[in-house]
């Protein structure tokens, strides 16, 4: 089984559990594709076999958390720094499961006042930031760049 290894607080628990089940011998024949360097390091420390999308272009299962979920099950996810990688893997998976707890439930998307995620790659980022700023300027929203530093 090819399984994504997501990033964030929810995914950390999933990766820990996969490592635990592998160690206990209850889970076998699994390979993980991490969505971040942090998750990659976590999986290595737990002895989870790793691979990448080039070697395994189809992912059997992806599990990830959401940041907001409304009563109609619309959701926002990816407020962390691995949004692009998560979306790429989830687009290649046969089954995608979203997990949330009651703290993520909102009356409408955006009501938590958290930022809406848009991941921008380094290539042409100034142009993209300017376009995003102009797109939302009339609504009073401000595009802010969040960087993760060289290690991330």
C-alpha positions as CSV (number, residue, x, y, z in Angstrom):
1,X,0.0,0.0,0.0
2,X,1.2,3.5,-0.9
3,X,0.1,6.0,1.8
4,X,0.7,9.7,1.9
5,X,2.3,11.0,5.1
6,X,0.8,14.4,5.6
7,X,1.9,17.5,7.5
8,X,0.4,19.1,10.5
9,X,-1.0,18.3,13.9
10,X,-3.6,15.7,12.6
11,X,-1.1,14.0,10.2
12,X,1.5,13.7,13.0
13,X,-0.8,11.4,14.9
14,X,-1.5,9.3,11.8
15,X,2.3,9.0,11.1
16,X,3.0,8.0,14.7
17,X,0.2,5.4,14.5
18,X,1.6,3.9,11.3
19,X,5.0,3.7,12.8
20,X,3.5,2.0,15.9
21,X,1.6,-0.6,13.8
22,X,4.6,-1.3,11.7
23,X,6.7,-1.9,14.8
24,X,4.1,-4.2,16.3
25,X,3.9,-6.2,13.1
26,X,0.2,-5.4,12.6
27,X,0.9,-3.4,9.4
28,X,3.1,-4.7,6.6
29,X,3.8,-3.9,3.0
30,X,3.4,-0.1,3.2
31,X,5.4,2.7,1.8
32,X,4.9,6.3,2.7
33,X,5.3,9.5,0.7
34,X,5.9,12.4,3.0
35,X,4.6,15.9,2.1
36,X,7.2,17.8,4.0
37,X,10.8,17.6,5.3
38,X,9.4,17.5,8.9
39,X,7.2,14.5,8.1
40,X,10.1,12.9,6.2
41,X,12.3,13.1,9.3
42,X,9.5,11.9,11.6
43,X,8.8,8.8,9.4
44,X,12.5,8.0,9.2
45,X,12.7,8.1,13.0
46,X,9.8,5.6,13.2
47,X,11.2,3.2,10.6
48,X,8.5,3.8,8.0
49,X,9.7,2.9,4.4
50,X,9.6,6.0,2.2
51,X,9.3,6.7,-1.5
52,X,8.2,9.5,-3.8
53,X,5.7,10.3,-6.5
54,X,8.1,9.5,-9.3
55,X,8.4,5.9,-8.1
56,X,4.8,5.6,-7.0
57,X,2.6,7.9,-9.1
58,X,-0.6,6.4,-7.7
59,X,-1.3,6.7,-4.0
60,X,-3.7,4.3,-2.4
61,X,-4.7,6.4,0.6
62,X,-4.3,9.9,1.8
63,X,-5.4,11.1,5.3
64,X,-5.2,14.8,6.2
65,X,-6.9,17.3,8.5
66,X,-8.9,20.3,7.6
67,X,-8.7,23.8,9.1
68,X,-12.4,24.7,8.8
69,X,-15.5,22.7,7.9
70,X,-19.0,24.2,7.5
71,X,-22.4,22.5,7.9
72,X,-22.4,21.6,4.2
73,X,-19.0,19.9,4.5
74,X,-17.2,22.6,2.5
75,X,-13.7,22.8,3.9
76,X,-10.5,24.7,4.0
77,X,-7.2,22.8,4.4
78,X,-3.6,23.6,4.0
79,X,-2.8,26.6,6.2
80,X,0.6,25.1,6.9
81,X,3.6,25.2,4.7
82,X,3.1,22.1,2.6
83,X,-0.1,22.9,0.9
84,X,1.2,22.4,-2.7
85,X,2.8,19.0,-1.9
86,X,-0.4,17.8,-0.1
87,X,-2.6,18.8,-3.0
88,X,-0.3,17.1,-5.5
89,X,-0.4,13.8,-3.6
90,X,-4.1,14.0,-2.8
91,X,-4.8,14.6,-6.5
92,X,-3.0,11.3,-7.2
93,X,-4.7,9.2,-4.6
94,X,-7.4,6.6,-5.0
95,X,-9.0,7.5,-1.6
96,X,-8.8,10.7,0.4
97,X,-10.0,10.9,4.0
98,X,-10.3,14.2,5.8
99,X,-10.3,14.2,9.6
100,X,-11.5,17.0,11.9
101,X,-12.4,17.6,15.5
102,X,-15.2,19.8,16.9
103,X,-12.8,22.8,17.0
104,X,-12.6,22.9,13.2
105,X,-16.4,23.2,12.8
106,X,-17.6,26.7,11.7
107,X,-20.9,28.2,10.6
108,X,-19.4,29.4,7.3
109,X,-16.0,29.2,5.6
110,X,-13.8,32.1,6.8
111,X,-15.6,32.6,10.1
112,X,-12.6,31.5,12.1
113,X,-10.7,34.6,10.8
114,X,-7.8,32.5,9.9
115,X,-5.9,33.3,6.7
116,X,-7.0,31.6,3.4
117,X,-4.1,29.5,2.1
118,X,-2.5,30.1,-1.3
119,X,0.9,28.5,-1.6
120,X,3.2,30.3,-4.0
121,X,6.4,28.7,-5.4
122,X,9.6,30.6,-5.6
123,X,9.4,31.0,-9.3
124,X,7.8,34.3,-10.2
125,X,6.6,34.8,-6.6
126,X,6.7,38.7,-6.7
127,X,4.4,38.7,-9.7
128,X,2.0,36.2,-8.0
129,X,2.0,38.2,-4.7
130,X,1.2,41.4,-6.6
131,X,-1.7,39.7,-8.5
132,X,-3.1,38.3,-5.3
133,X,-2.9,41.7,-3.6
134,X,-4.7,43.4,-6.5
135,X,-7.3,40.7,-6.6
136,X,-8.5,41.2,-3.0
137,X,-7.6,44.8,-2.4
138,X,-11.1,46.2,-3.1
139,X,-12.6,43.8,-0.5
140,X,-10.2,45.1,2.1
141,X,-8.1,41.9,2.3
142,X,-4.3,42.0,2.4
143,X,-2.0,39.4,0.9
144,X,0.8,38.6,3.3
145,X,3.8,36.4,2.5
146,X,4.7,33.8,5.0
147,X,8.1,32.2,4.5
148,X,9.4,29.0,6.1
149,X,13.1,29.7,5.9
150,X,15.8,27.8,4.1
151,X,15.4,24.5,6.0
152,X,11.7,24.1,5.2
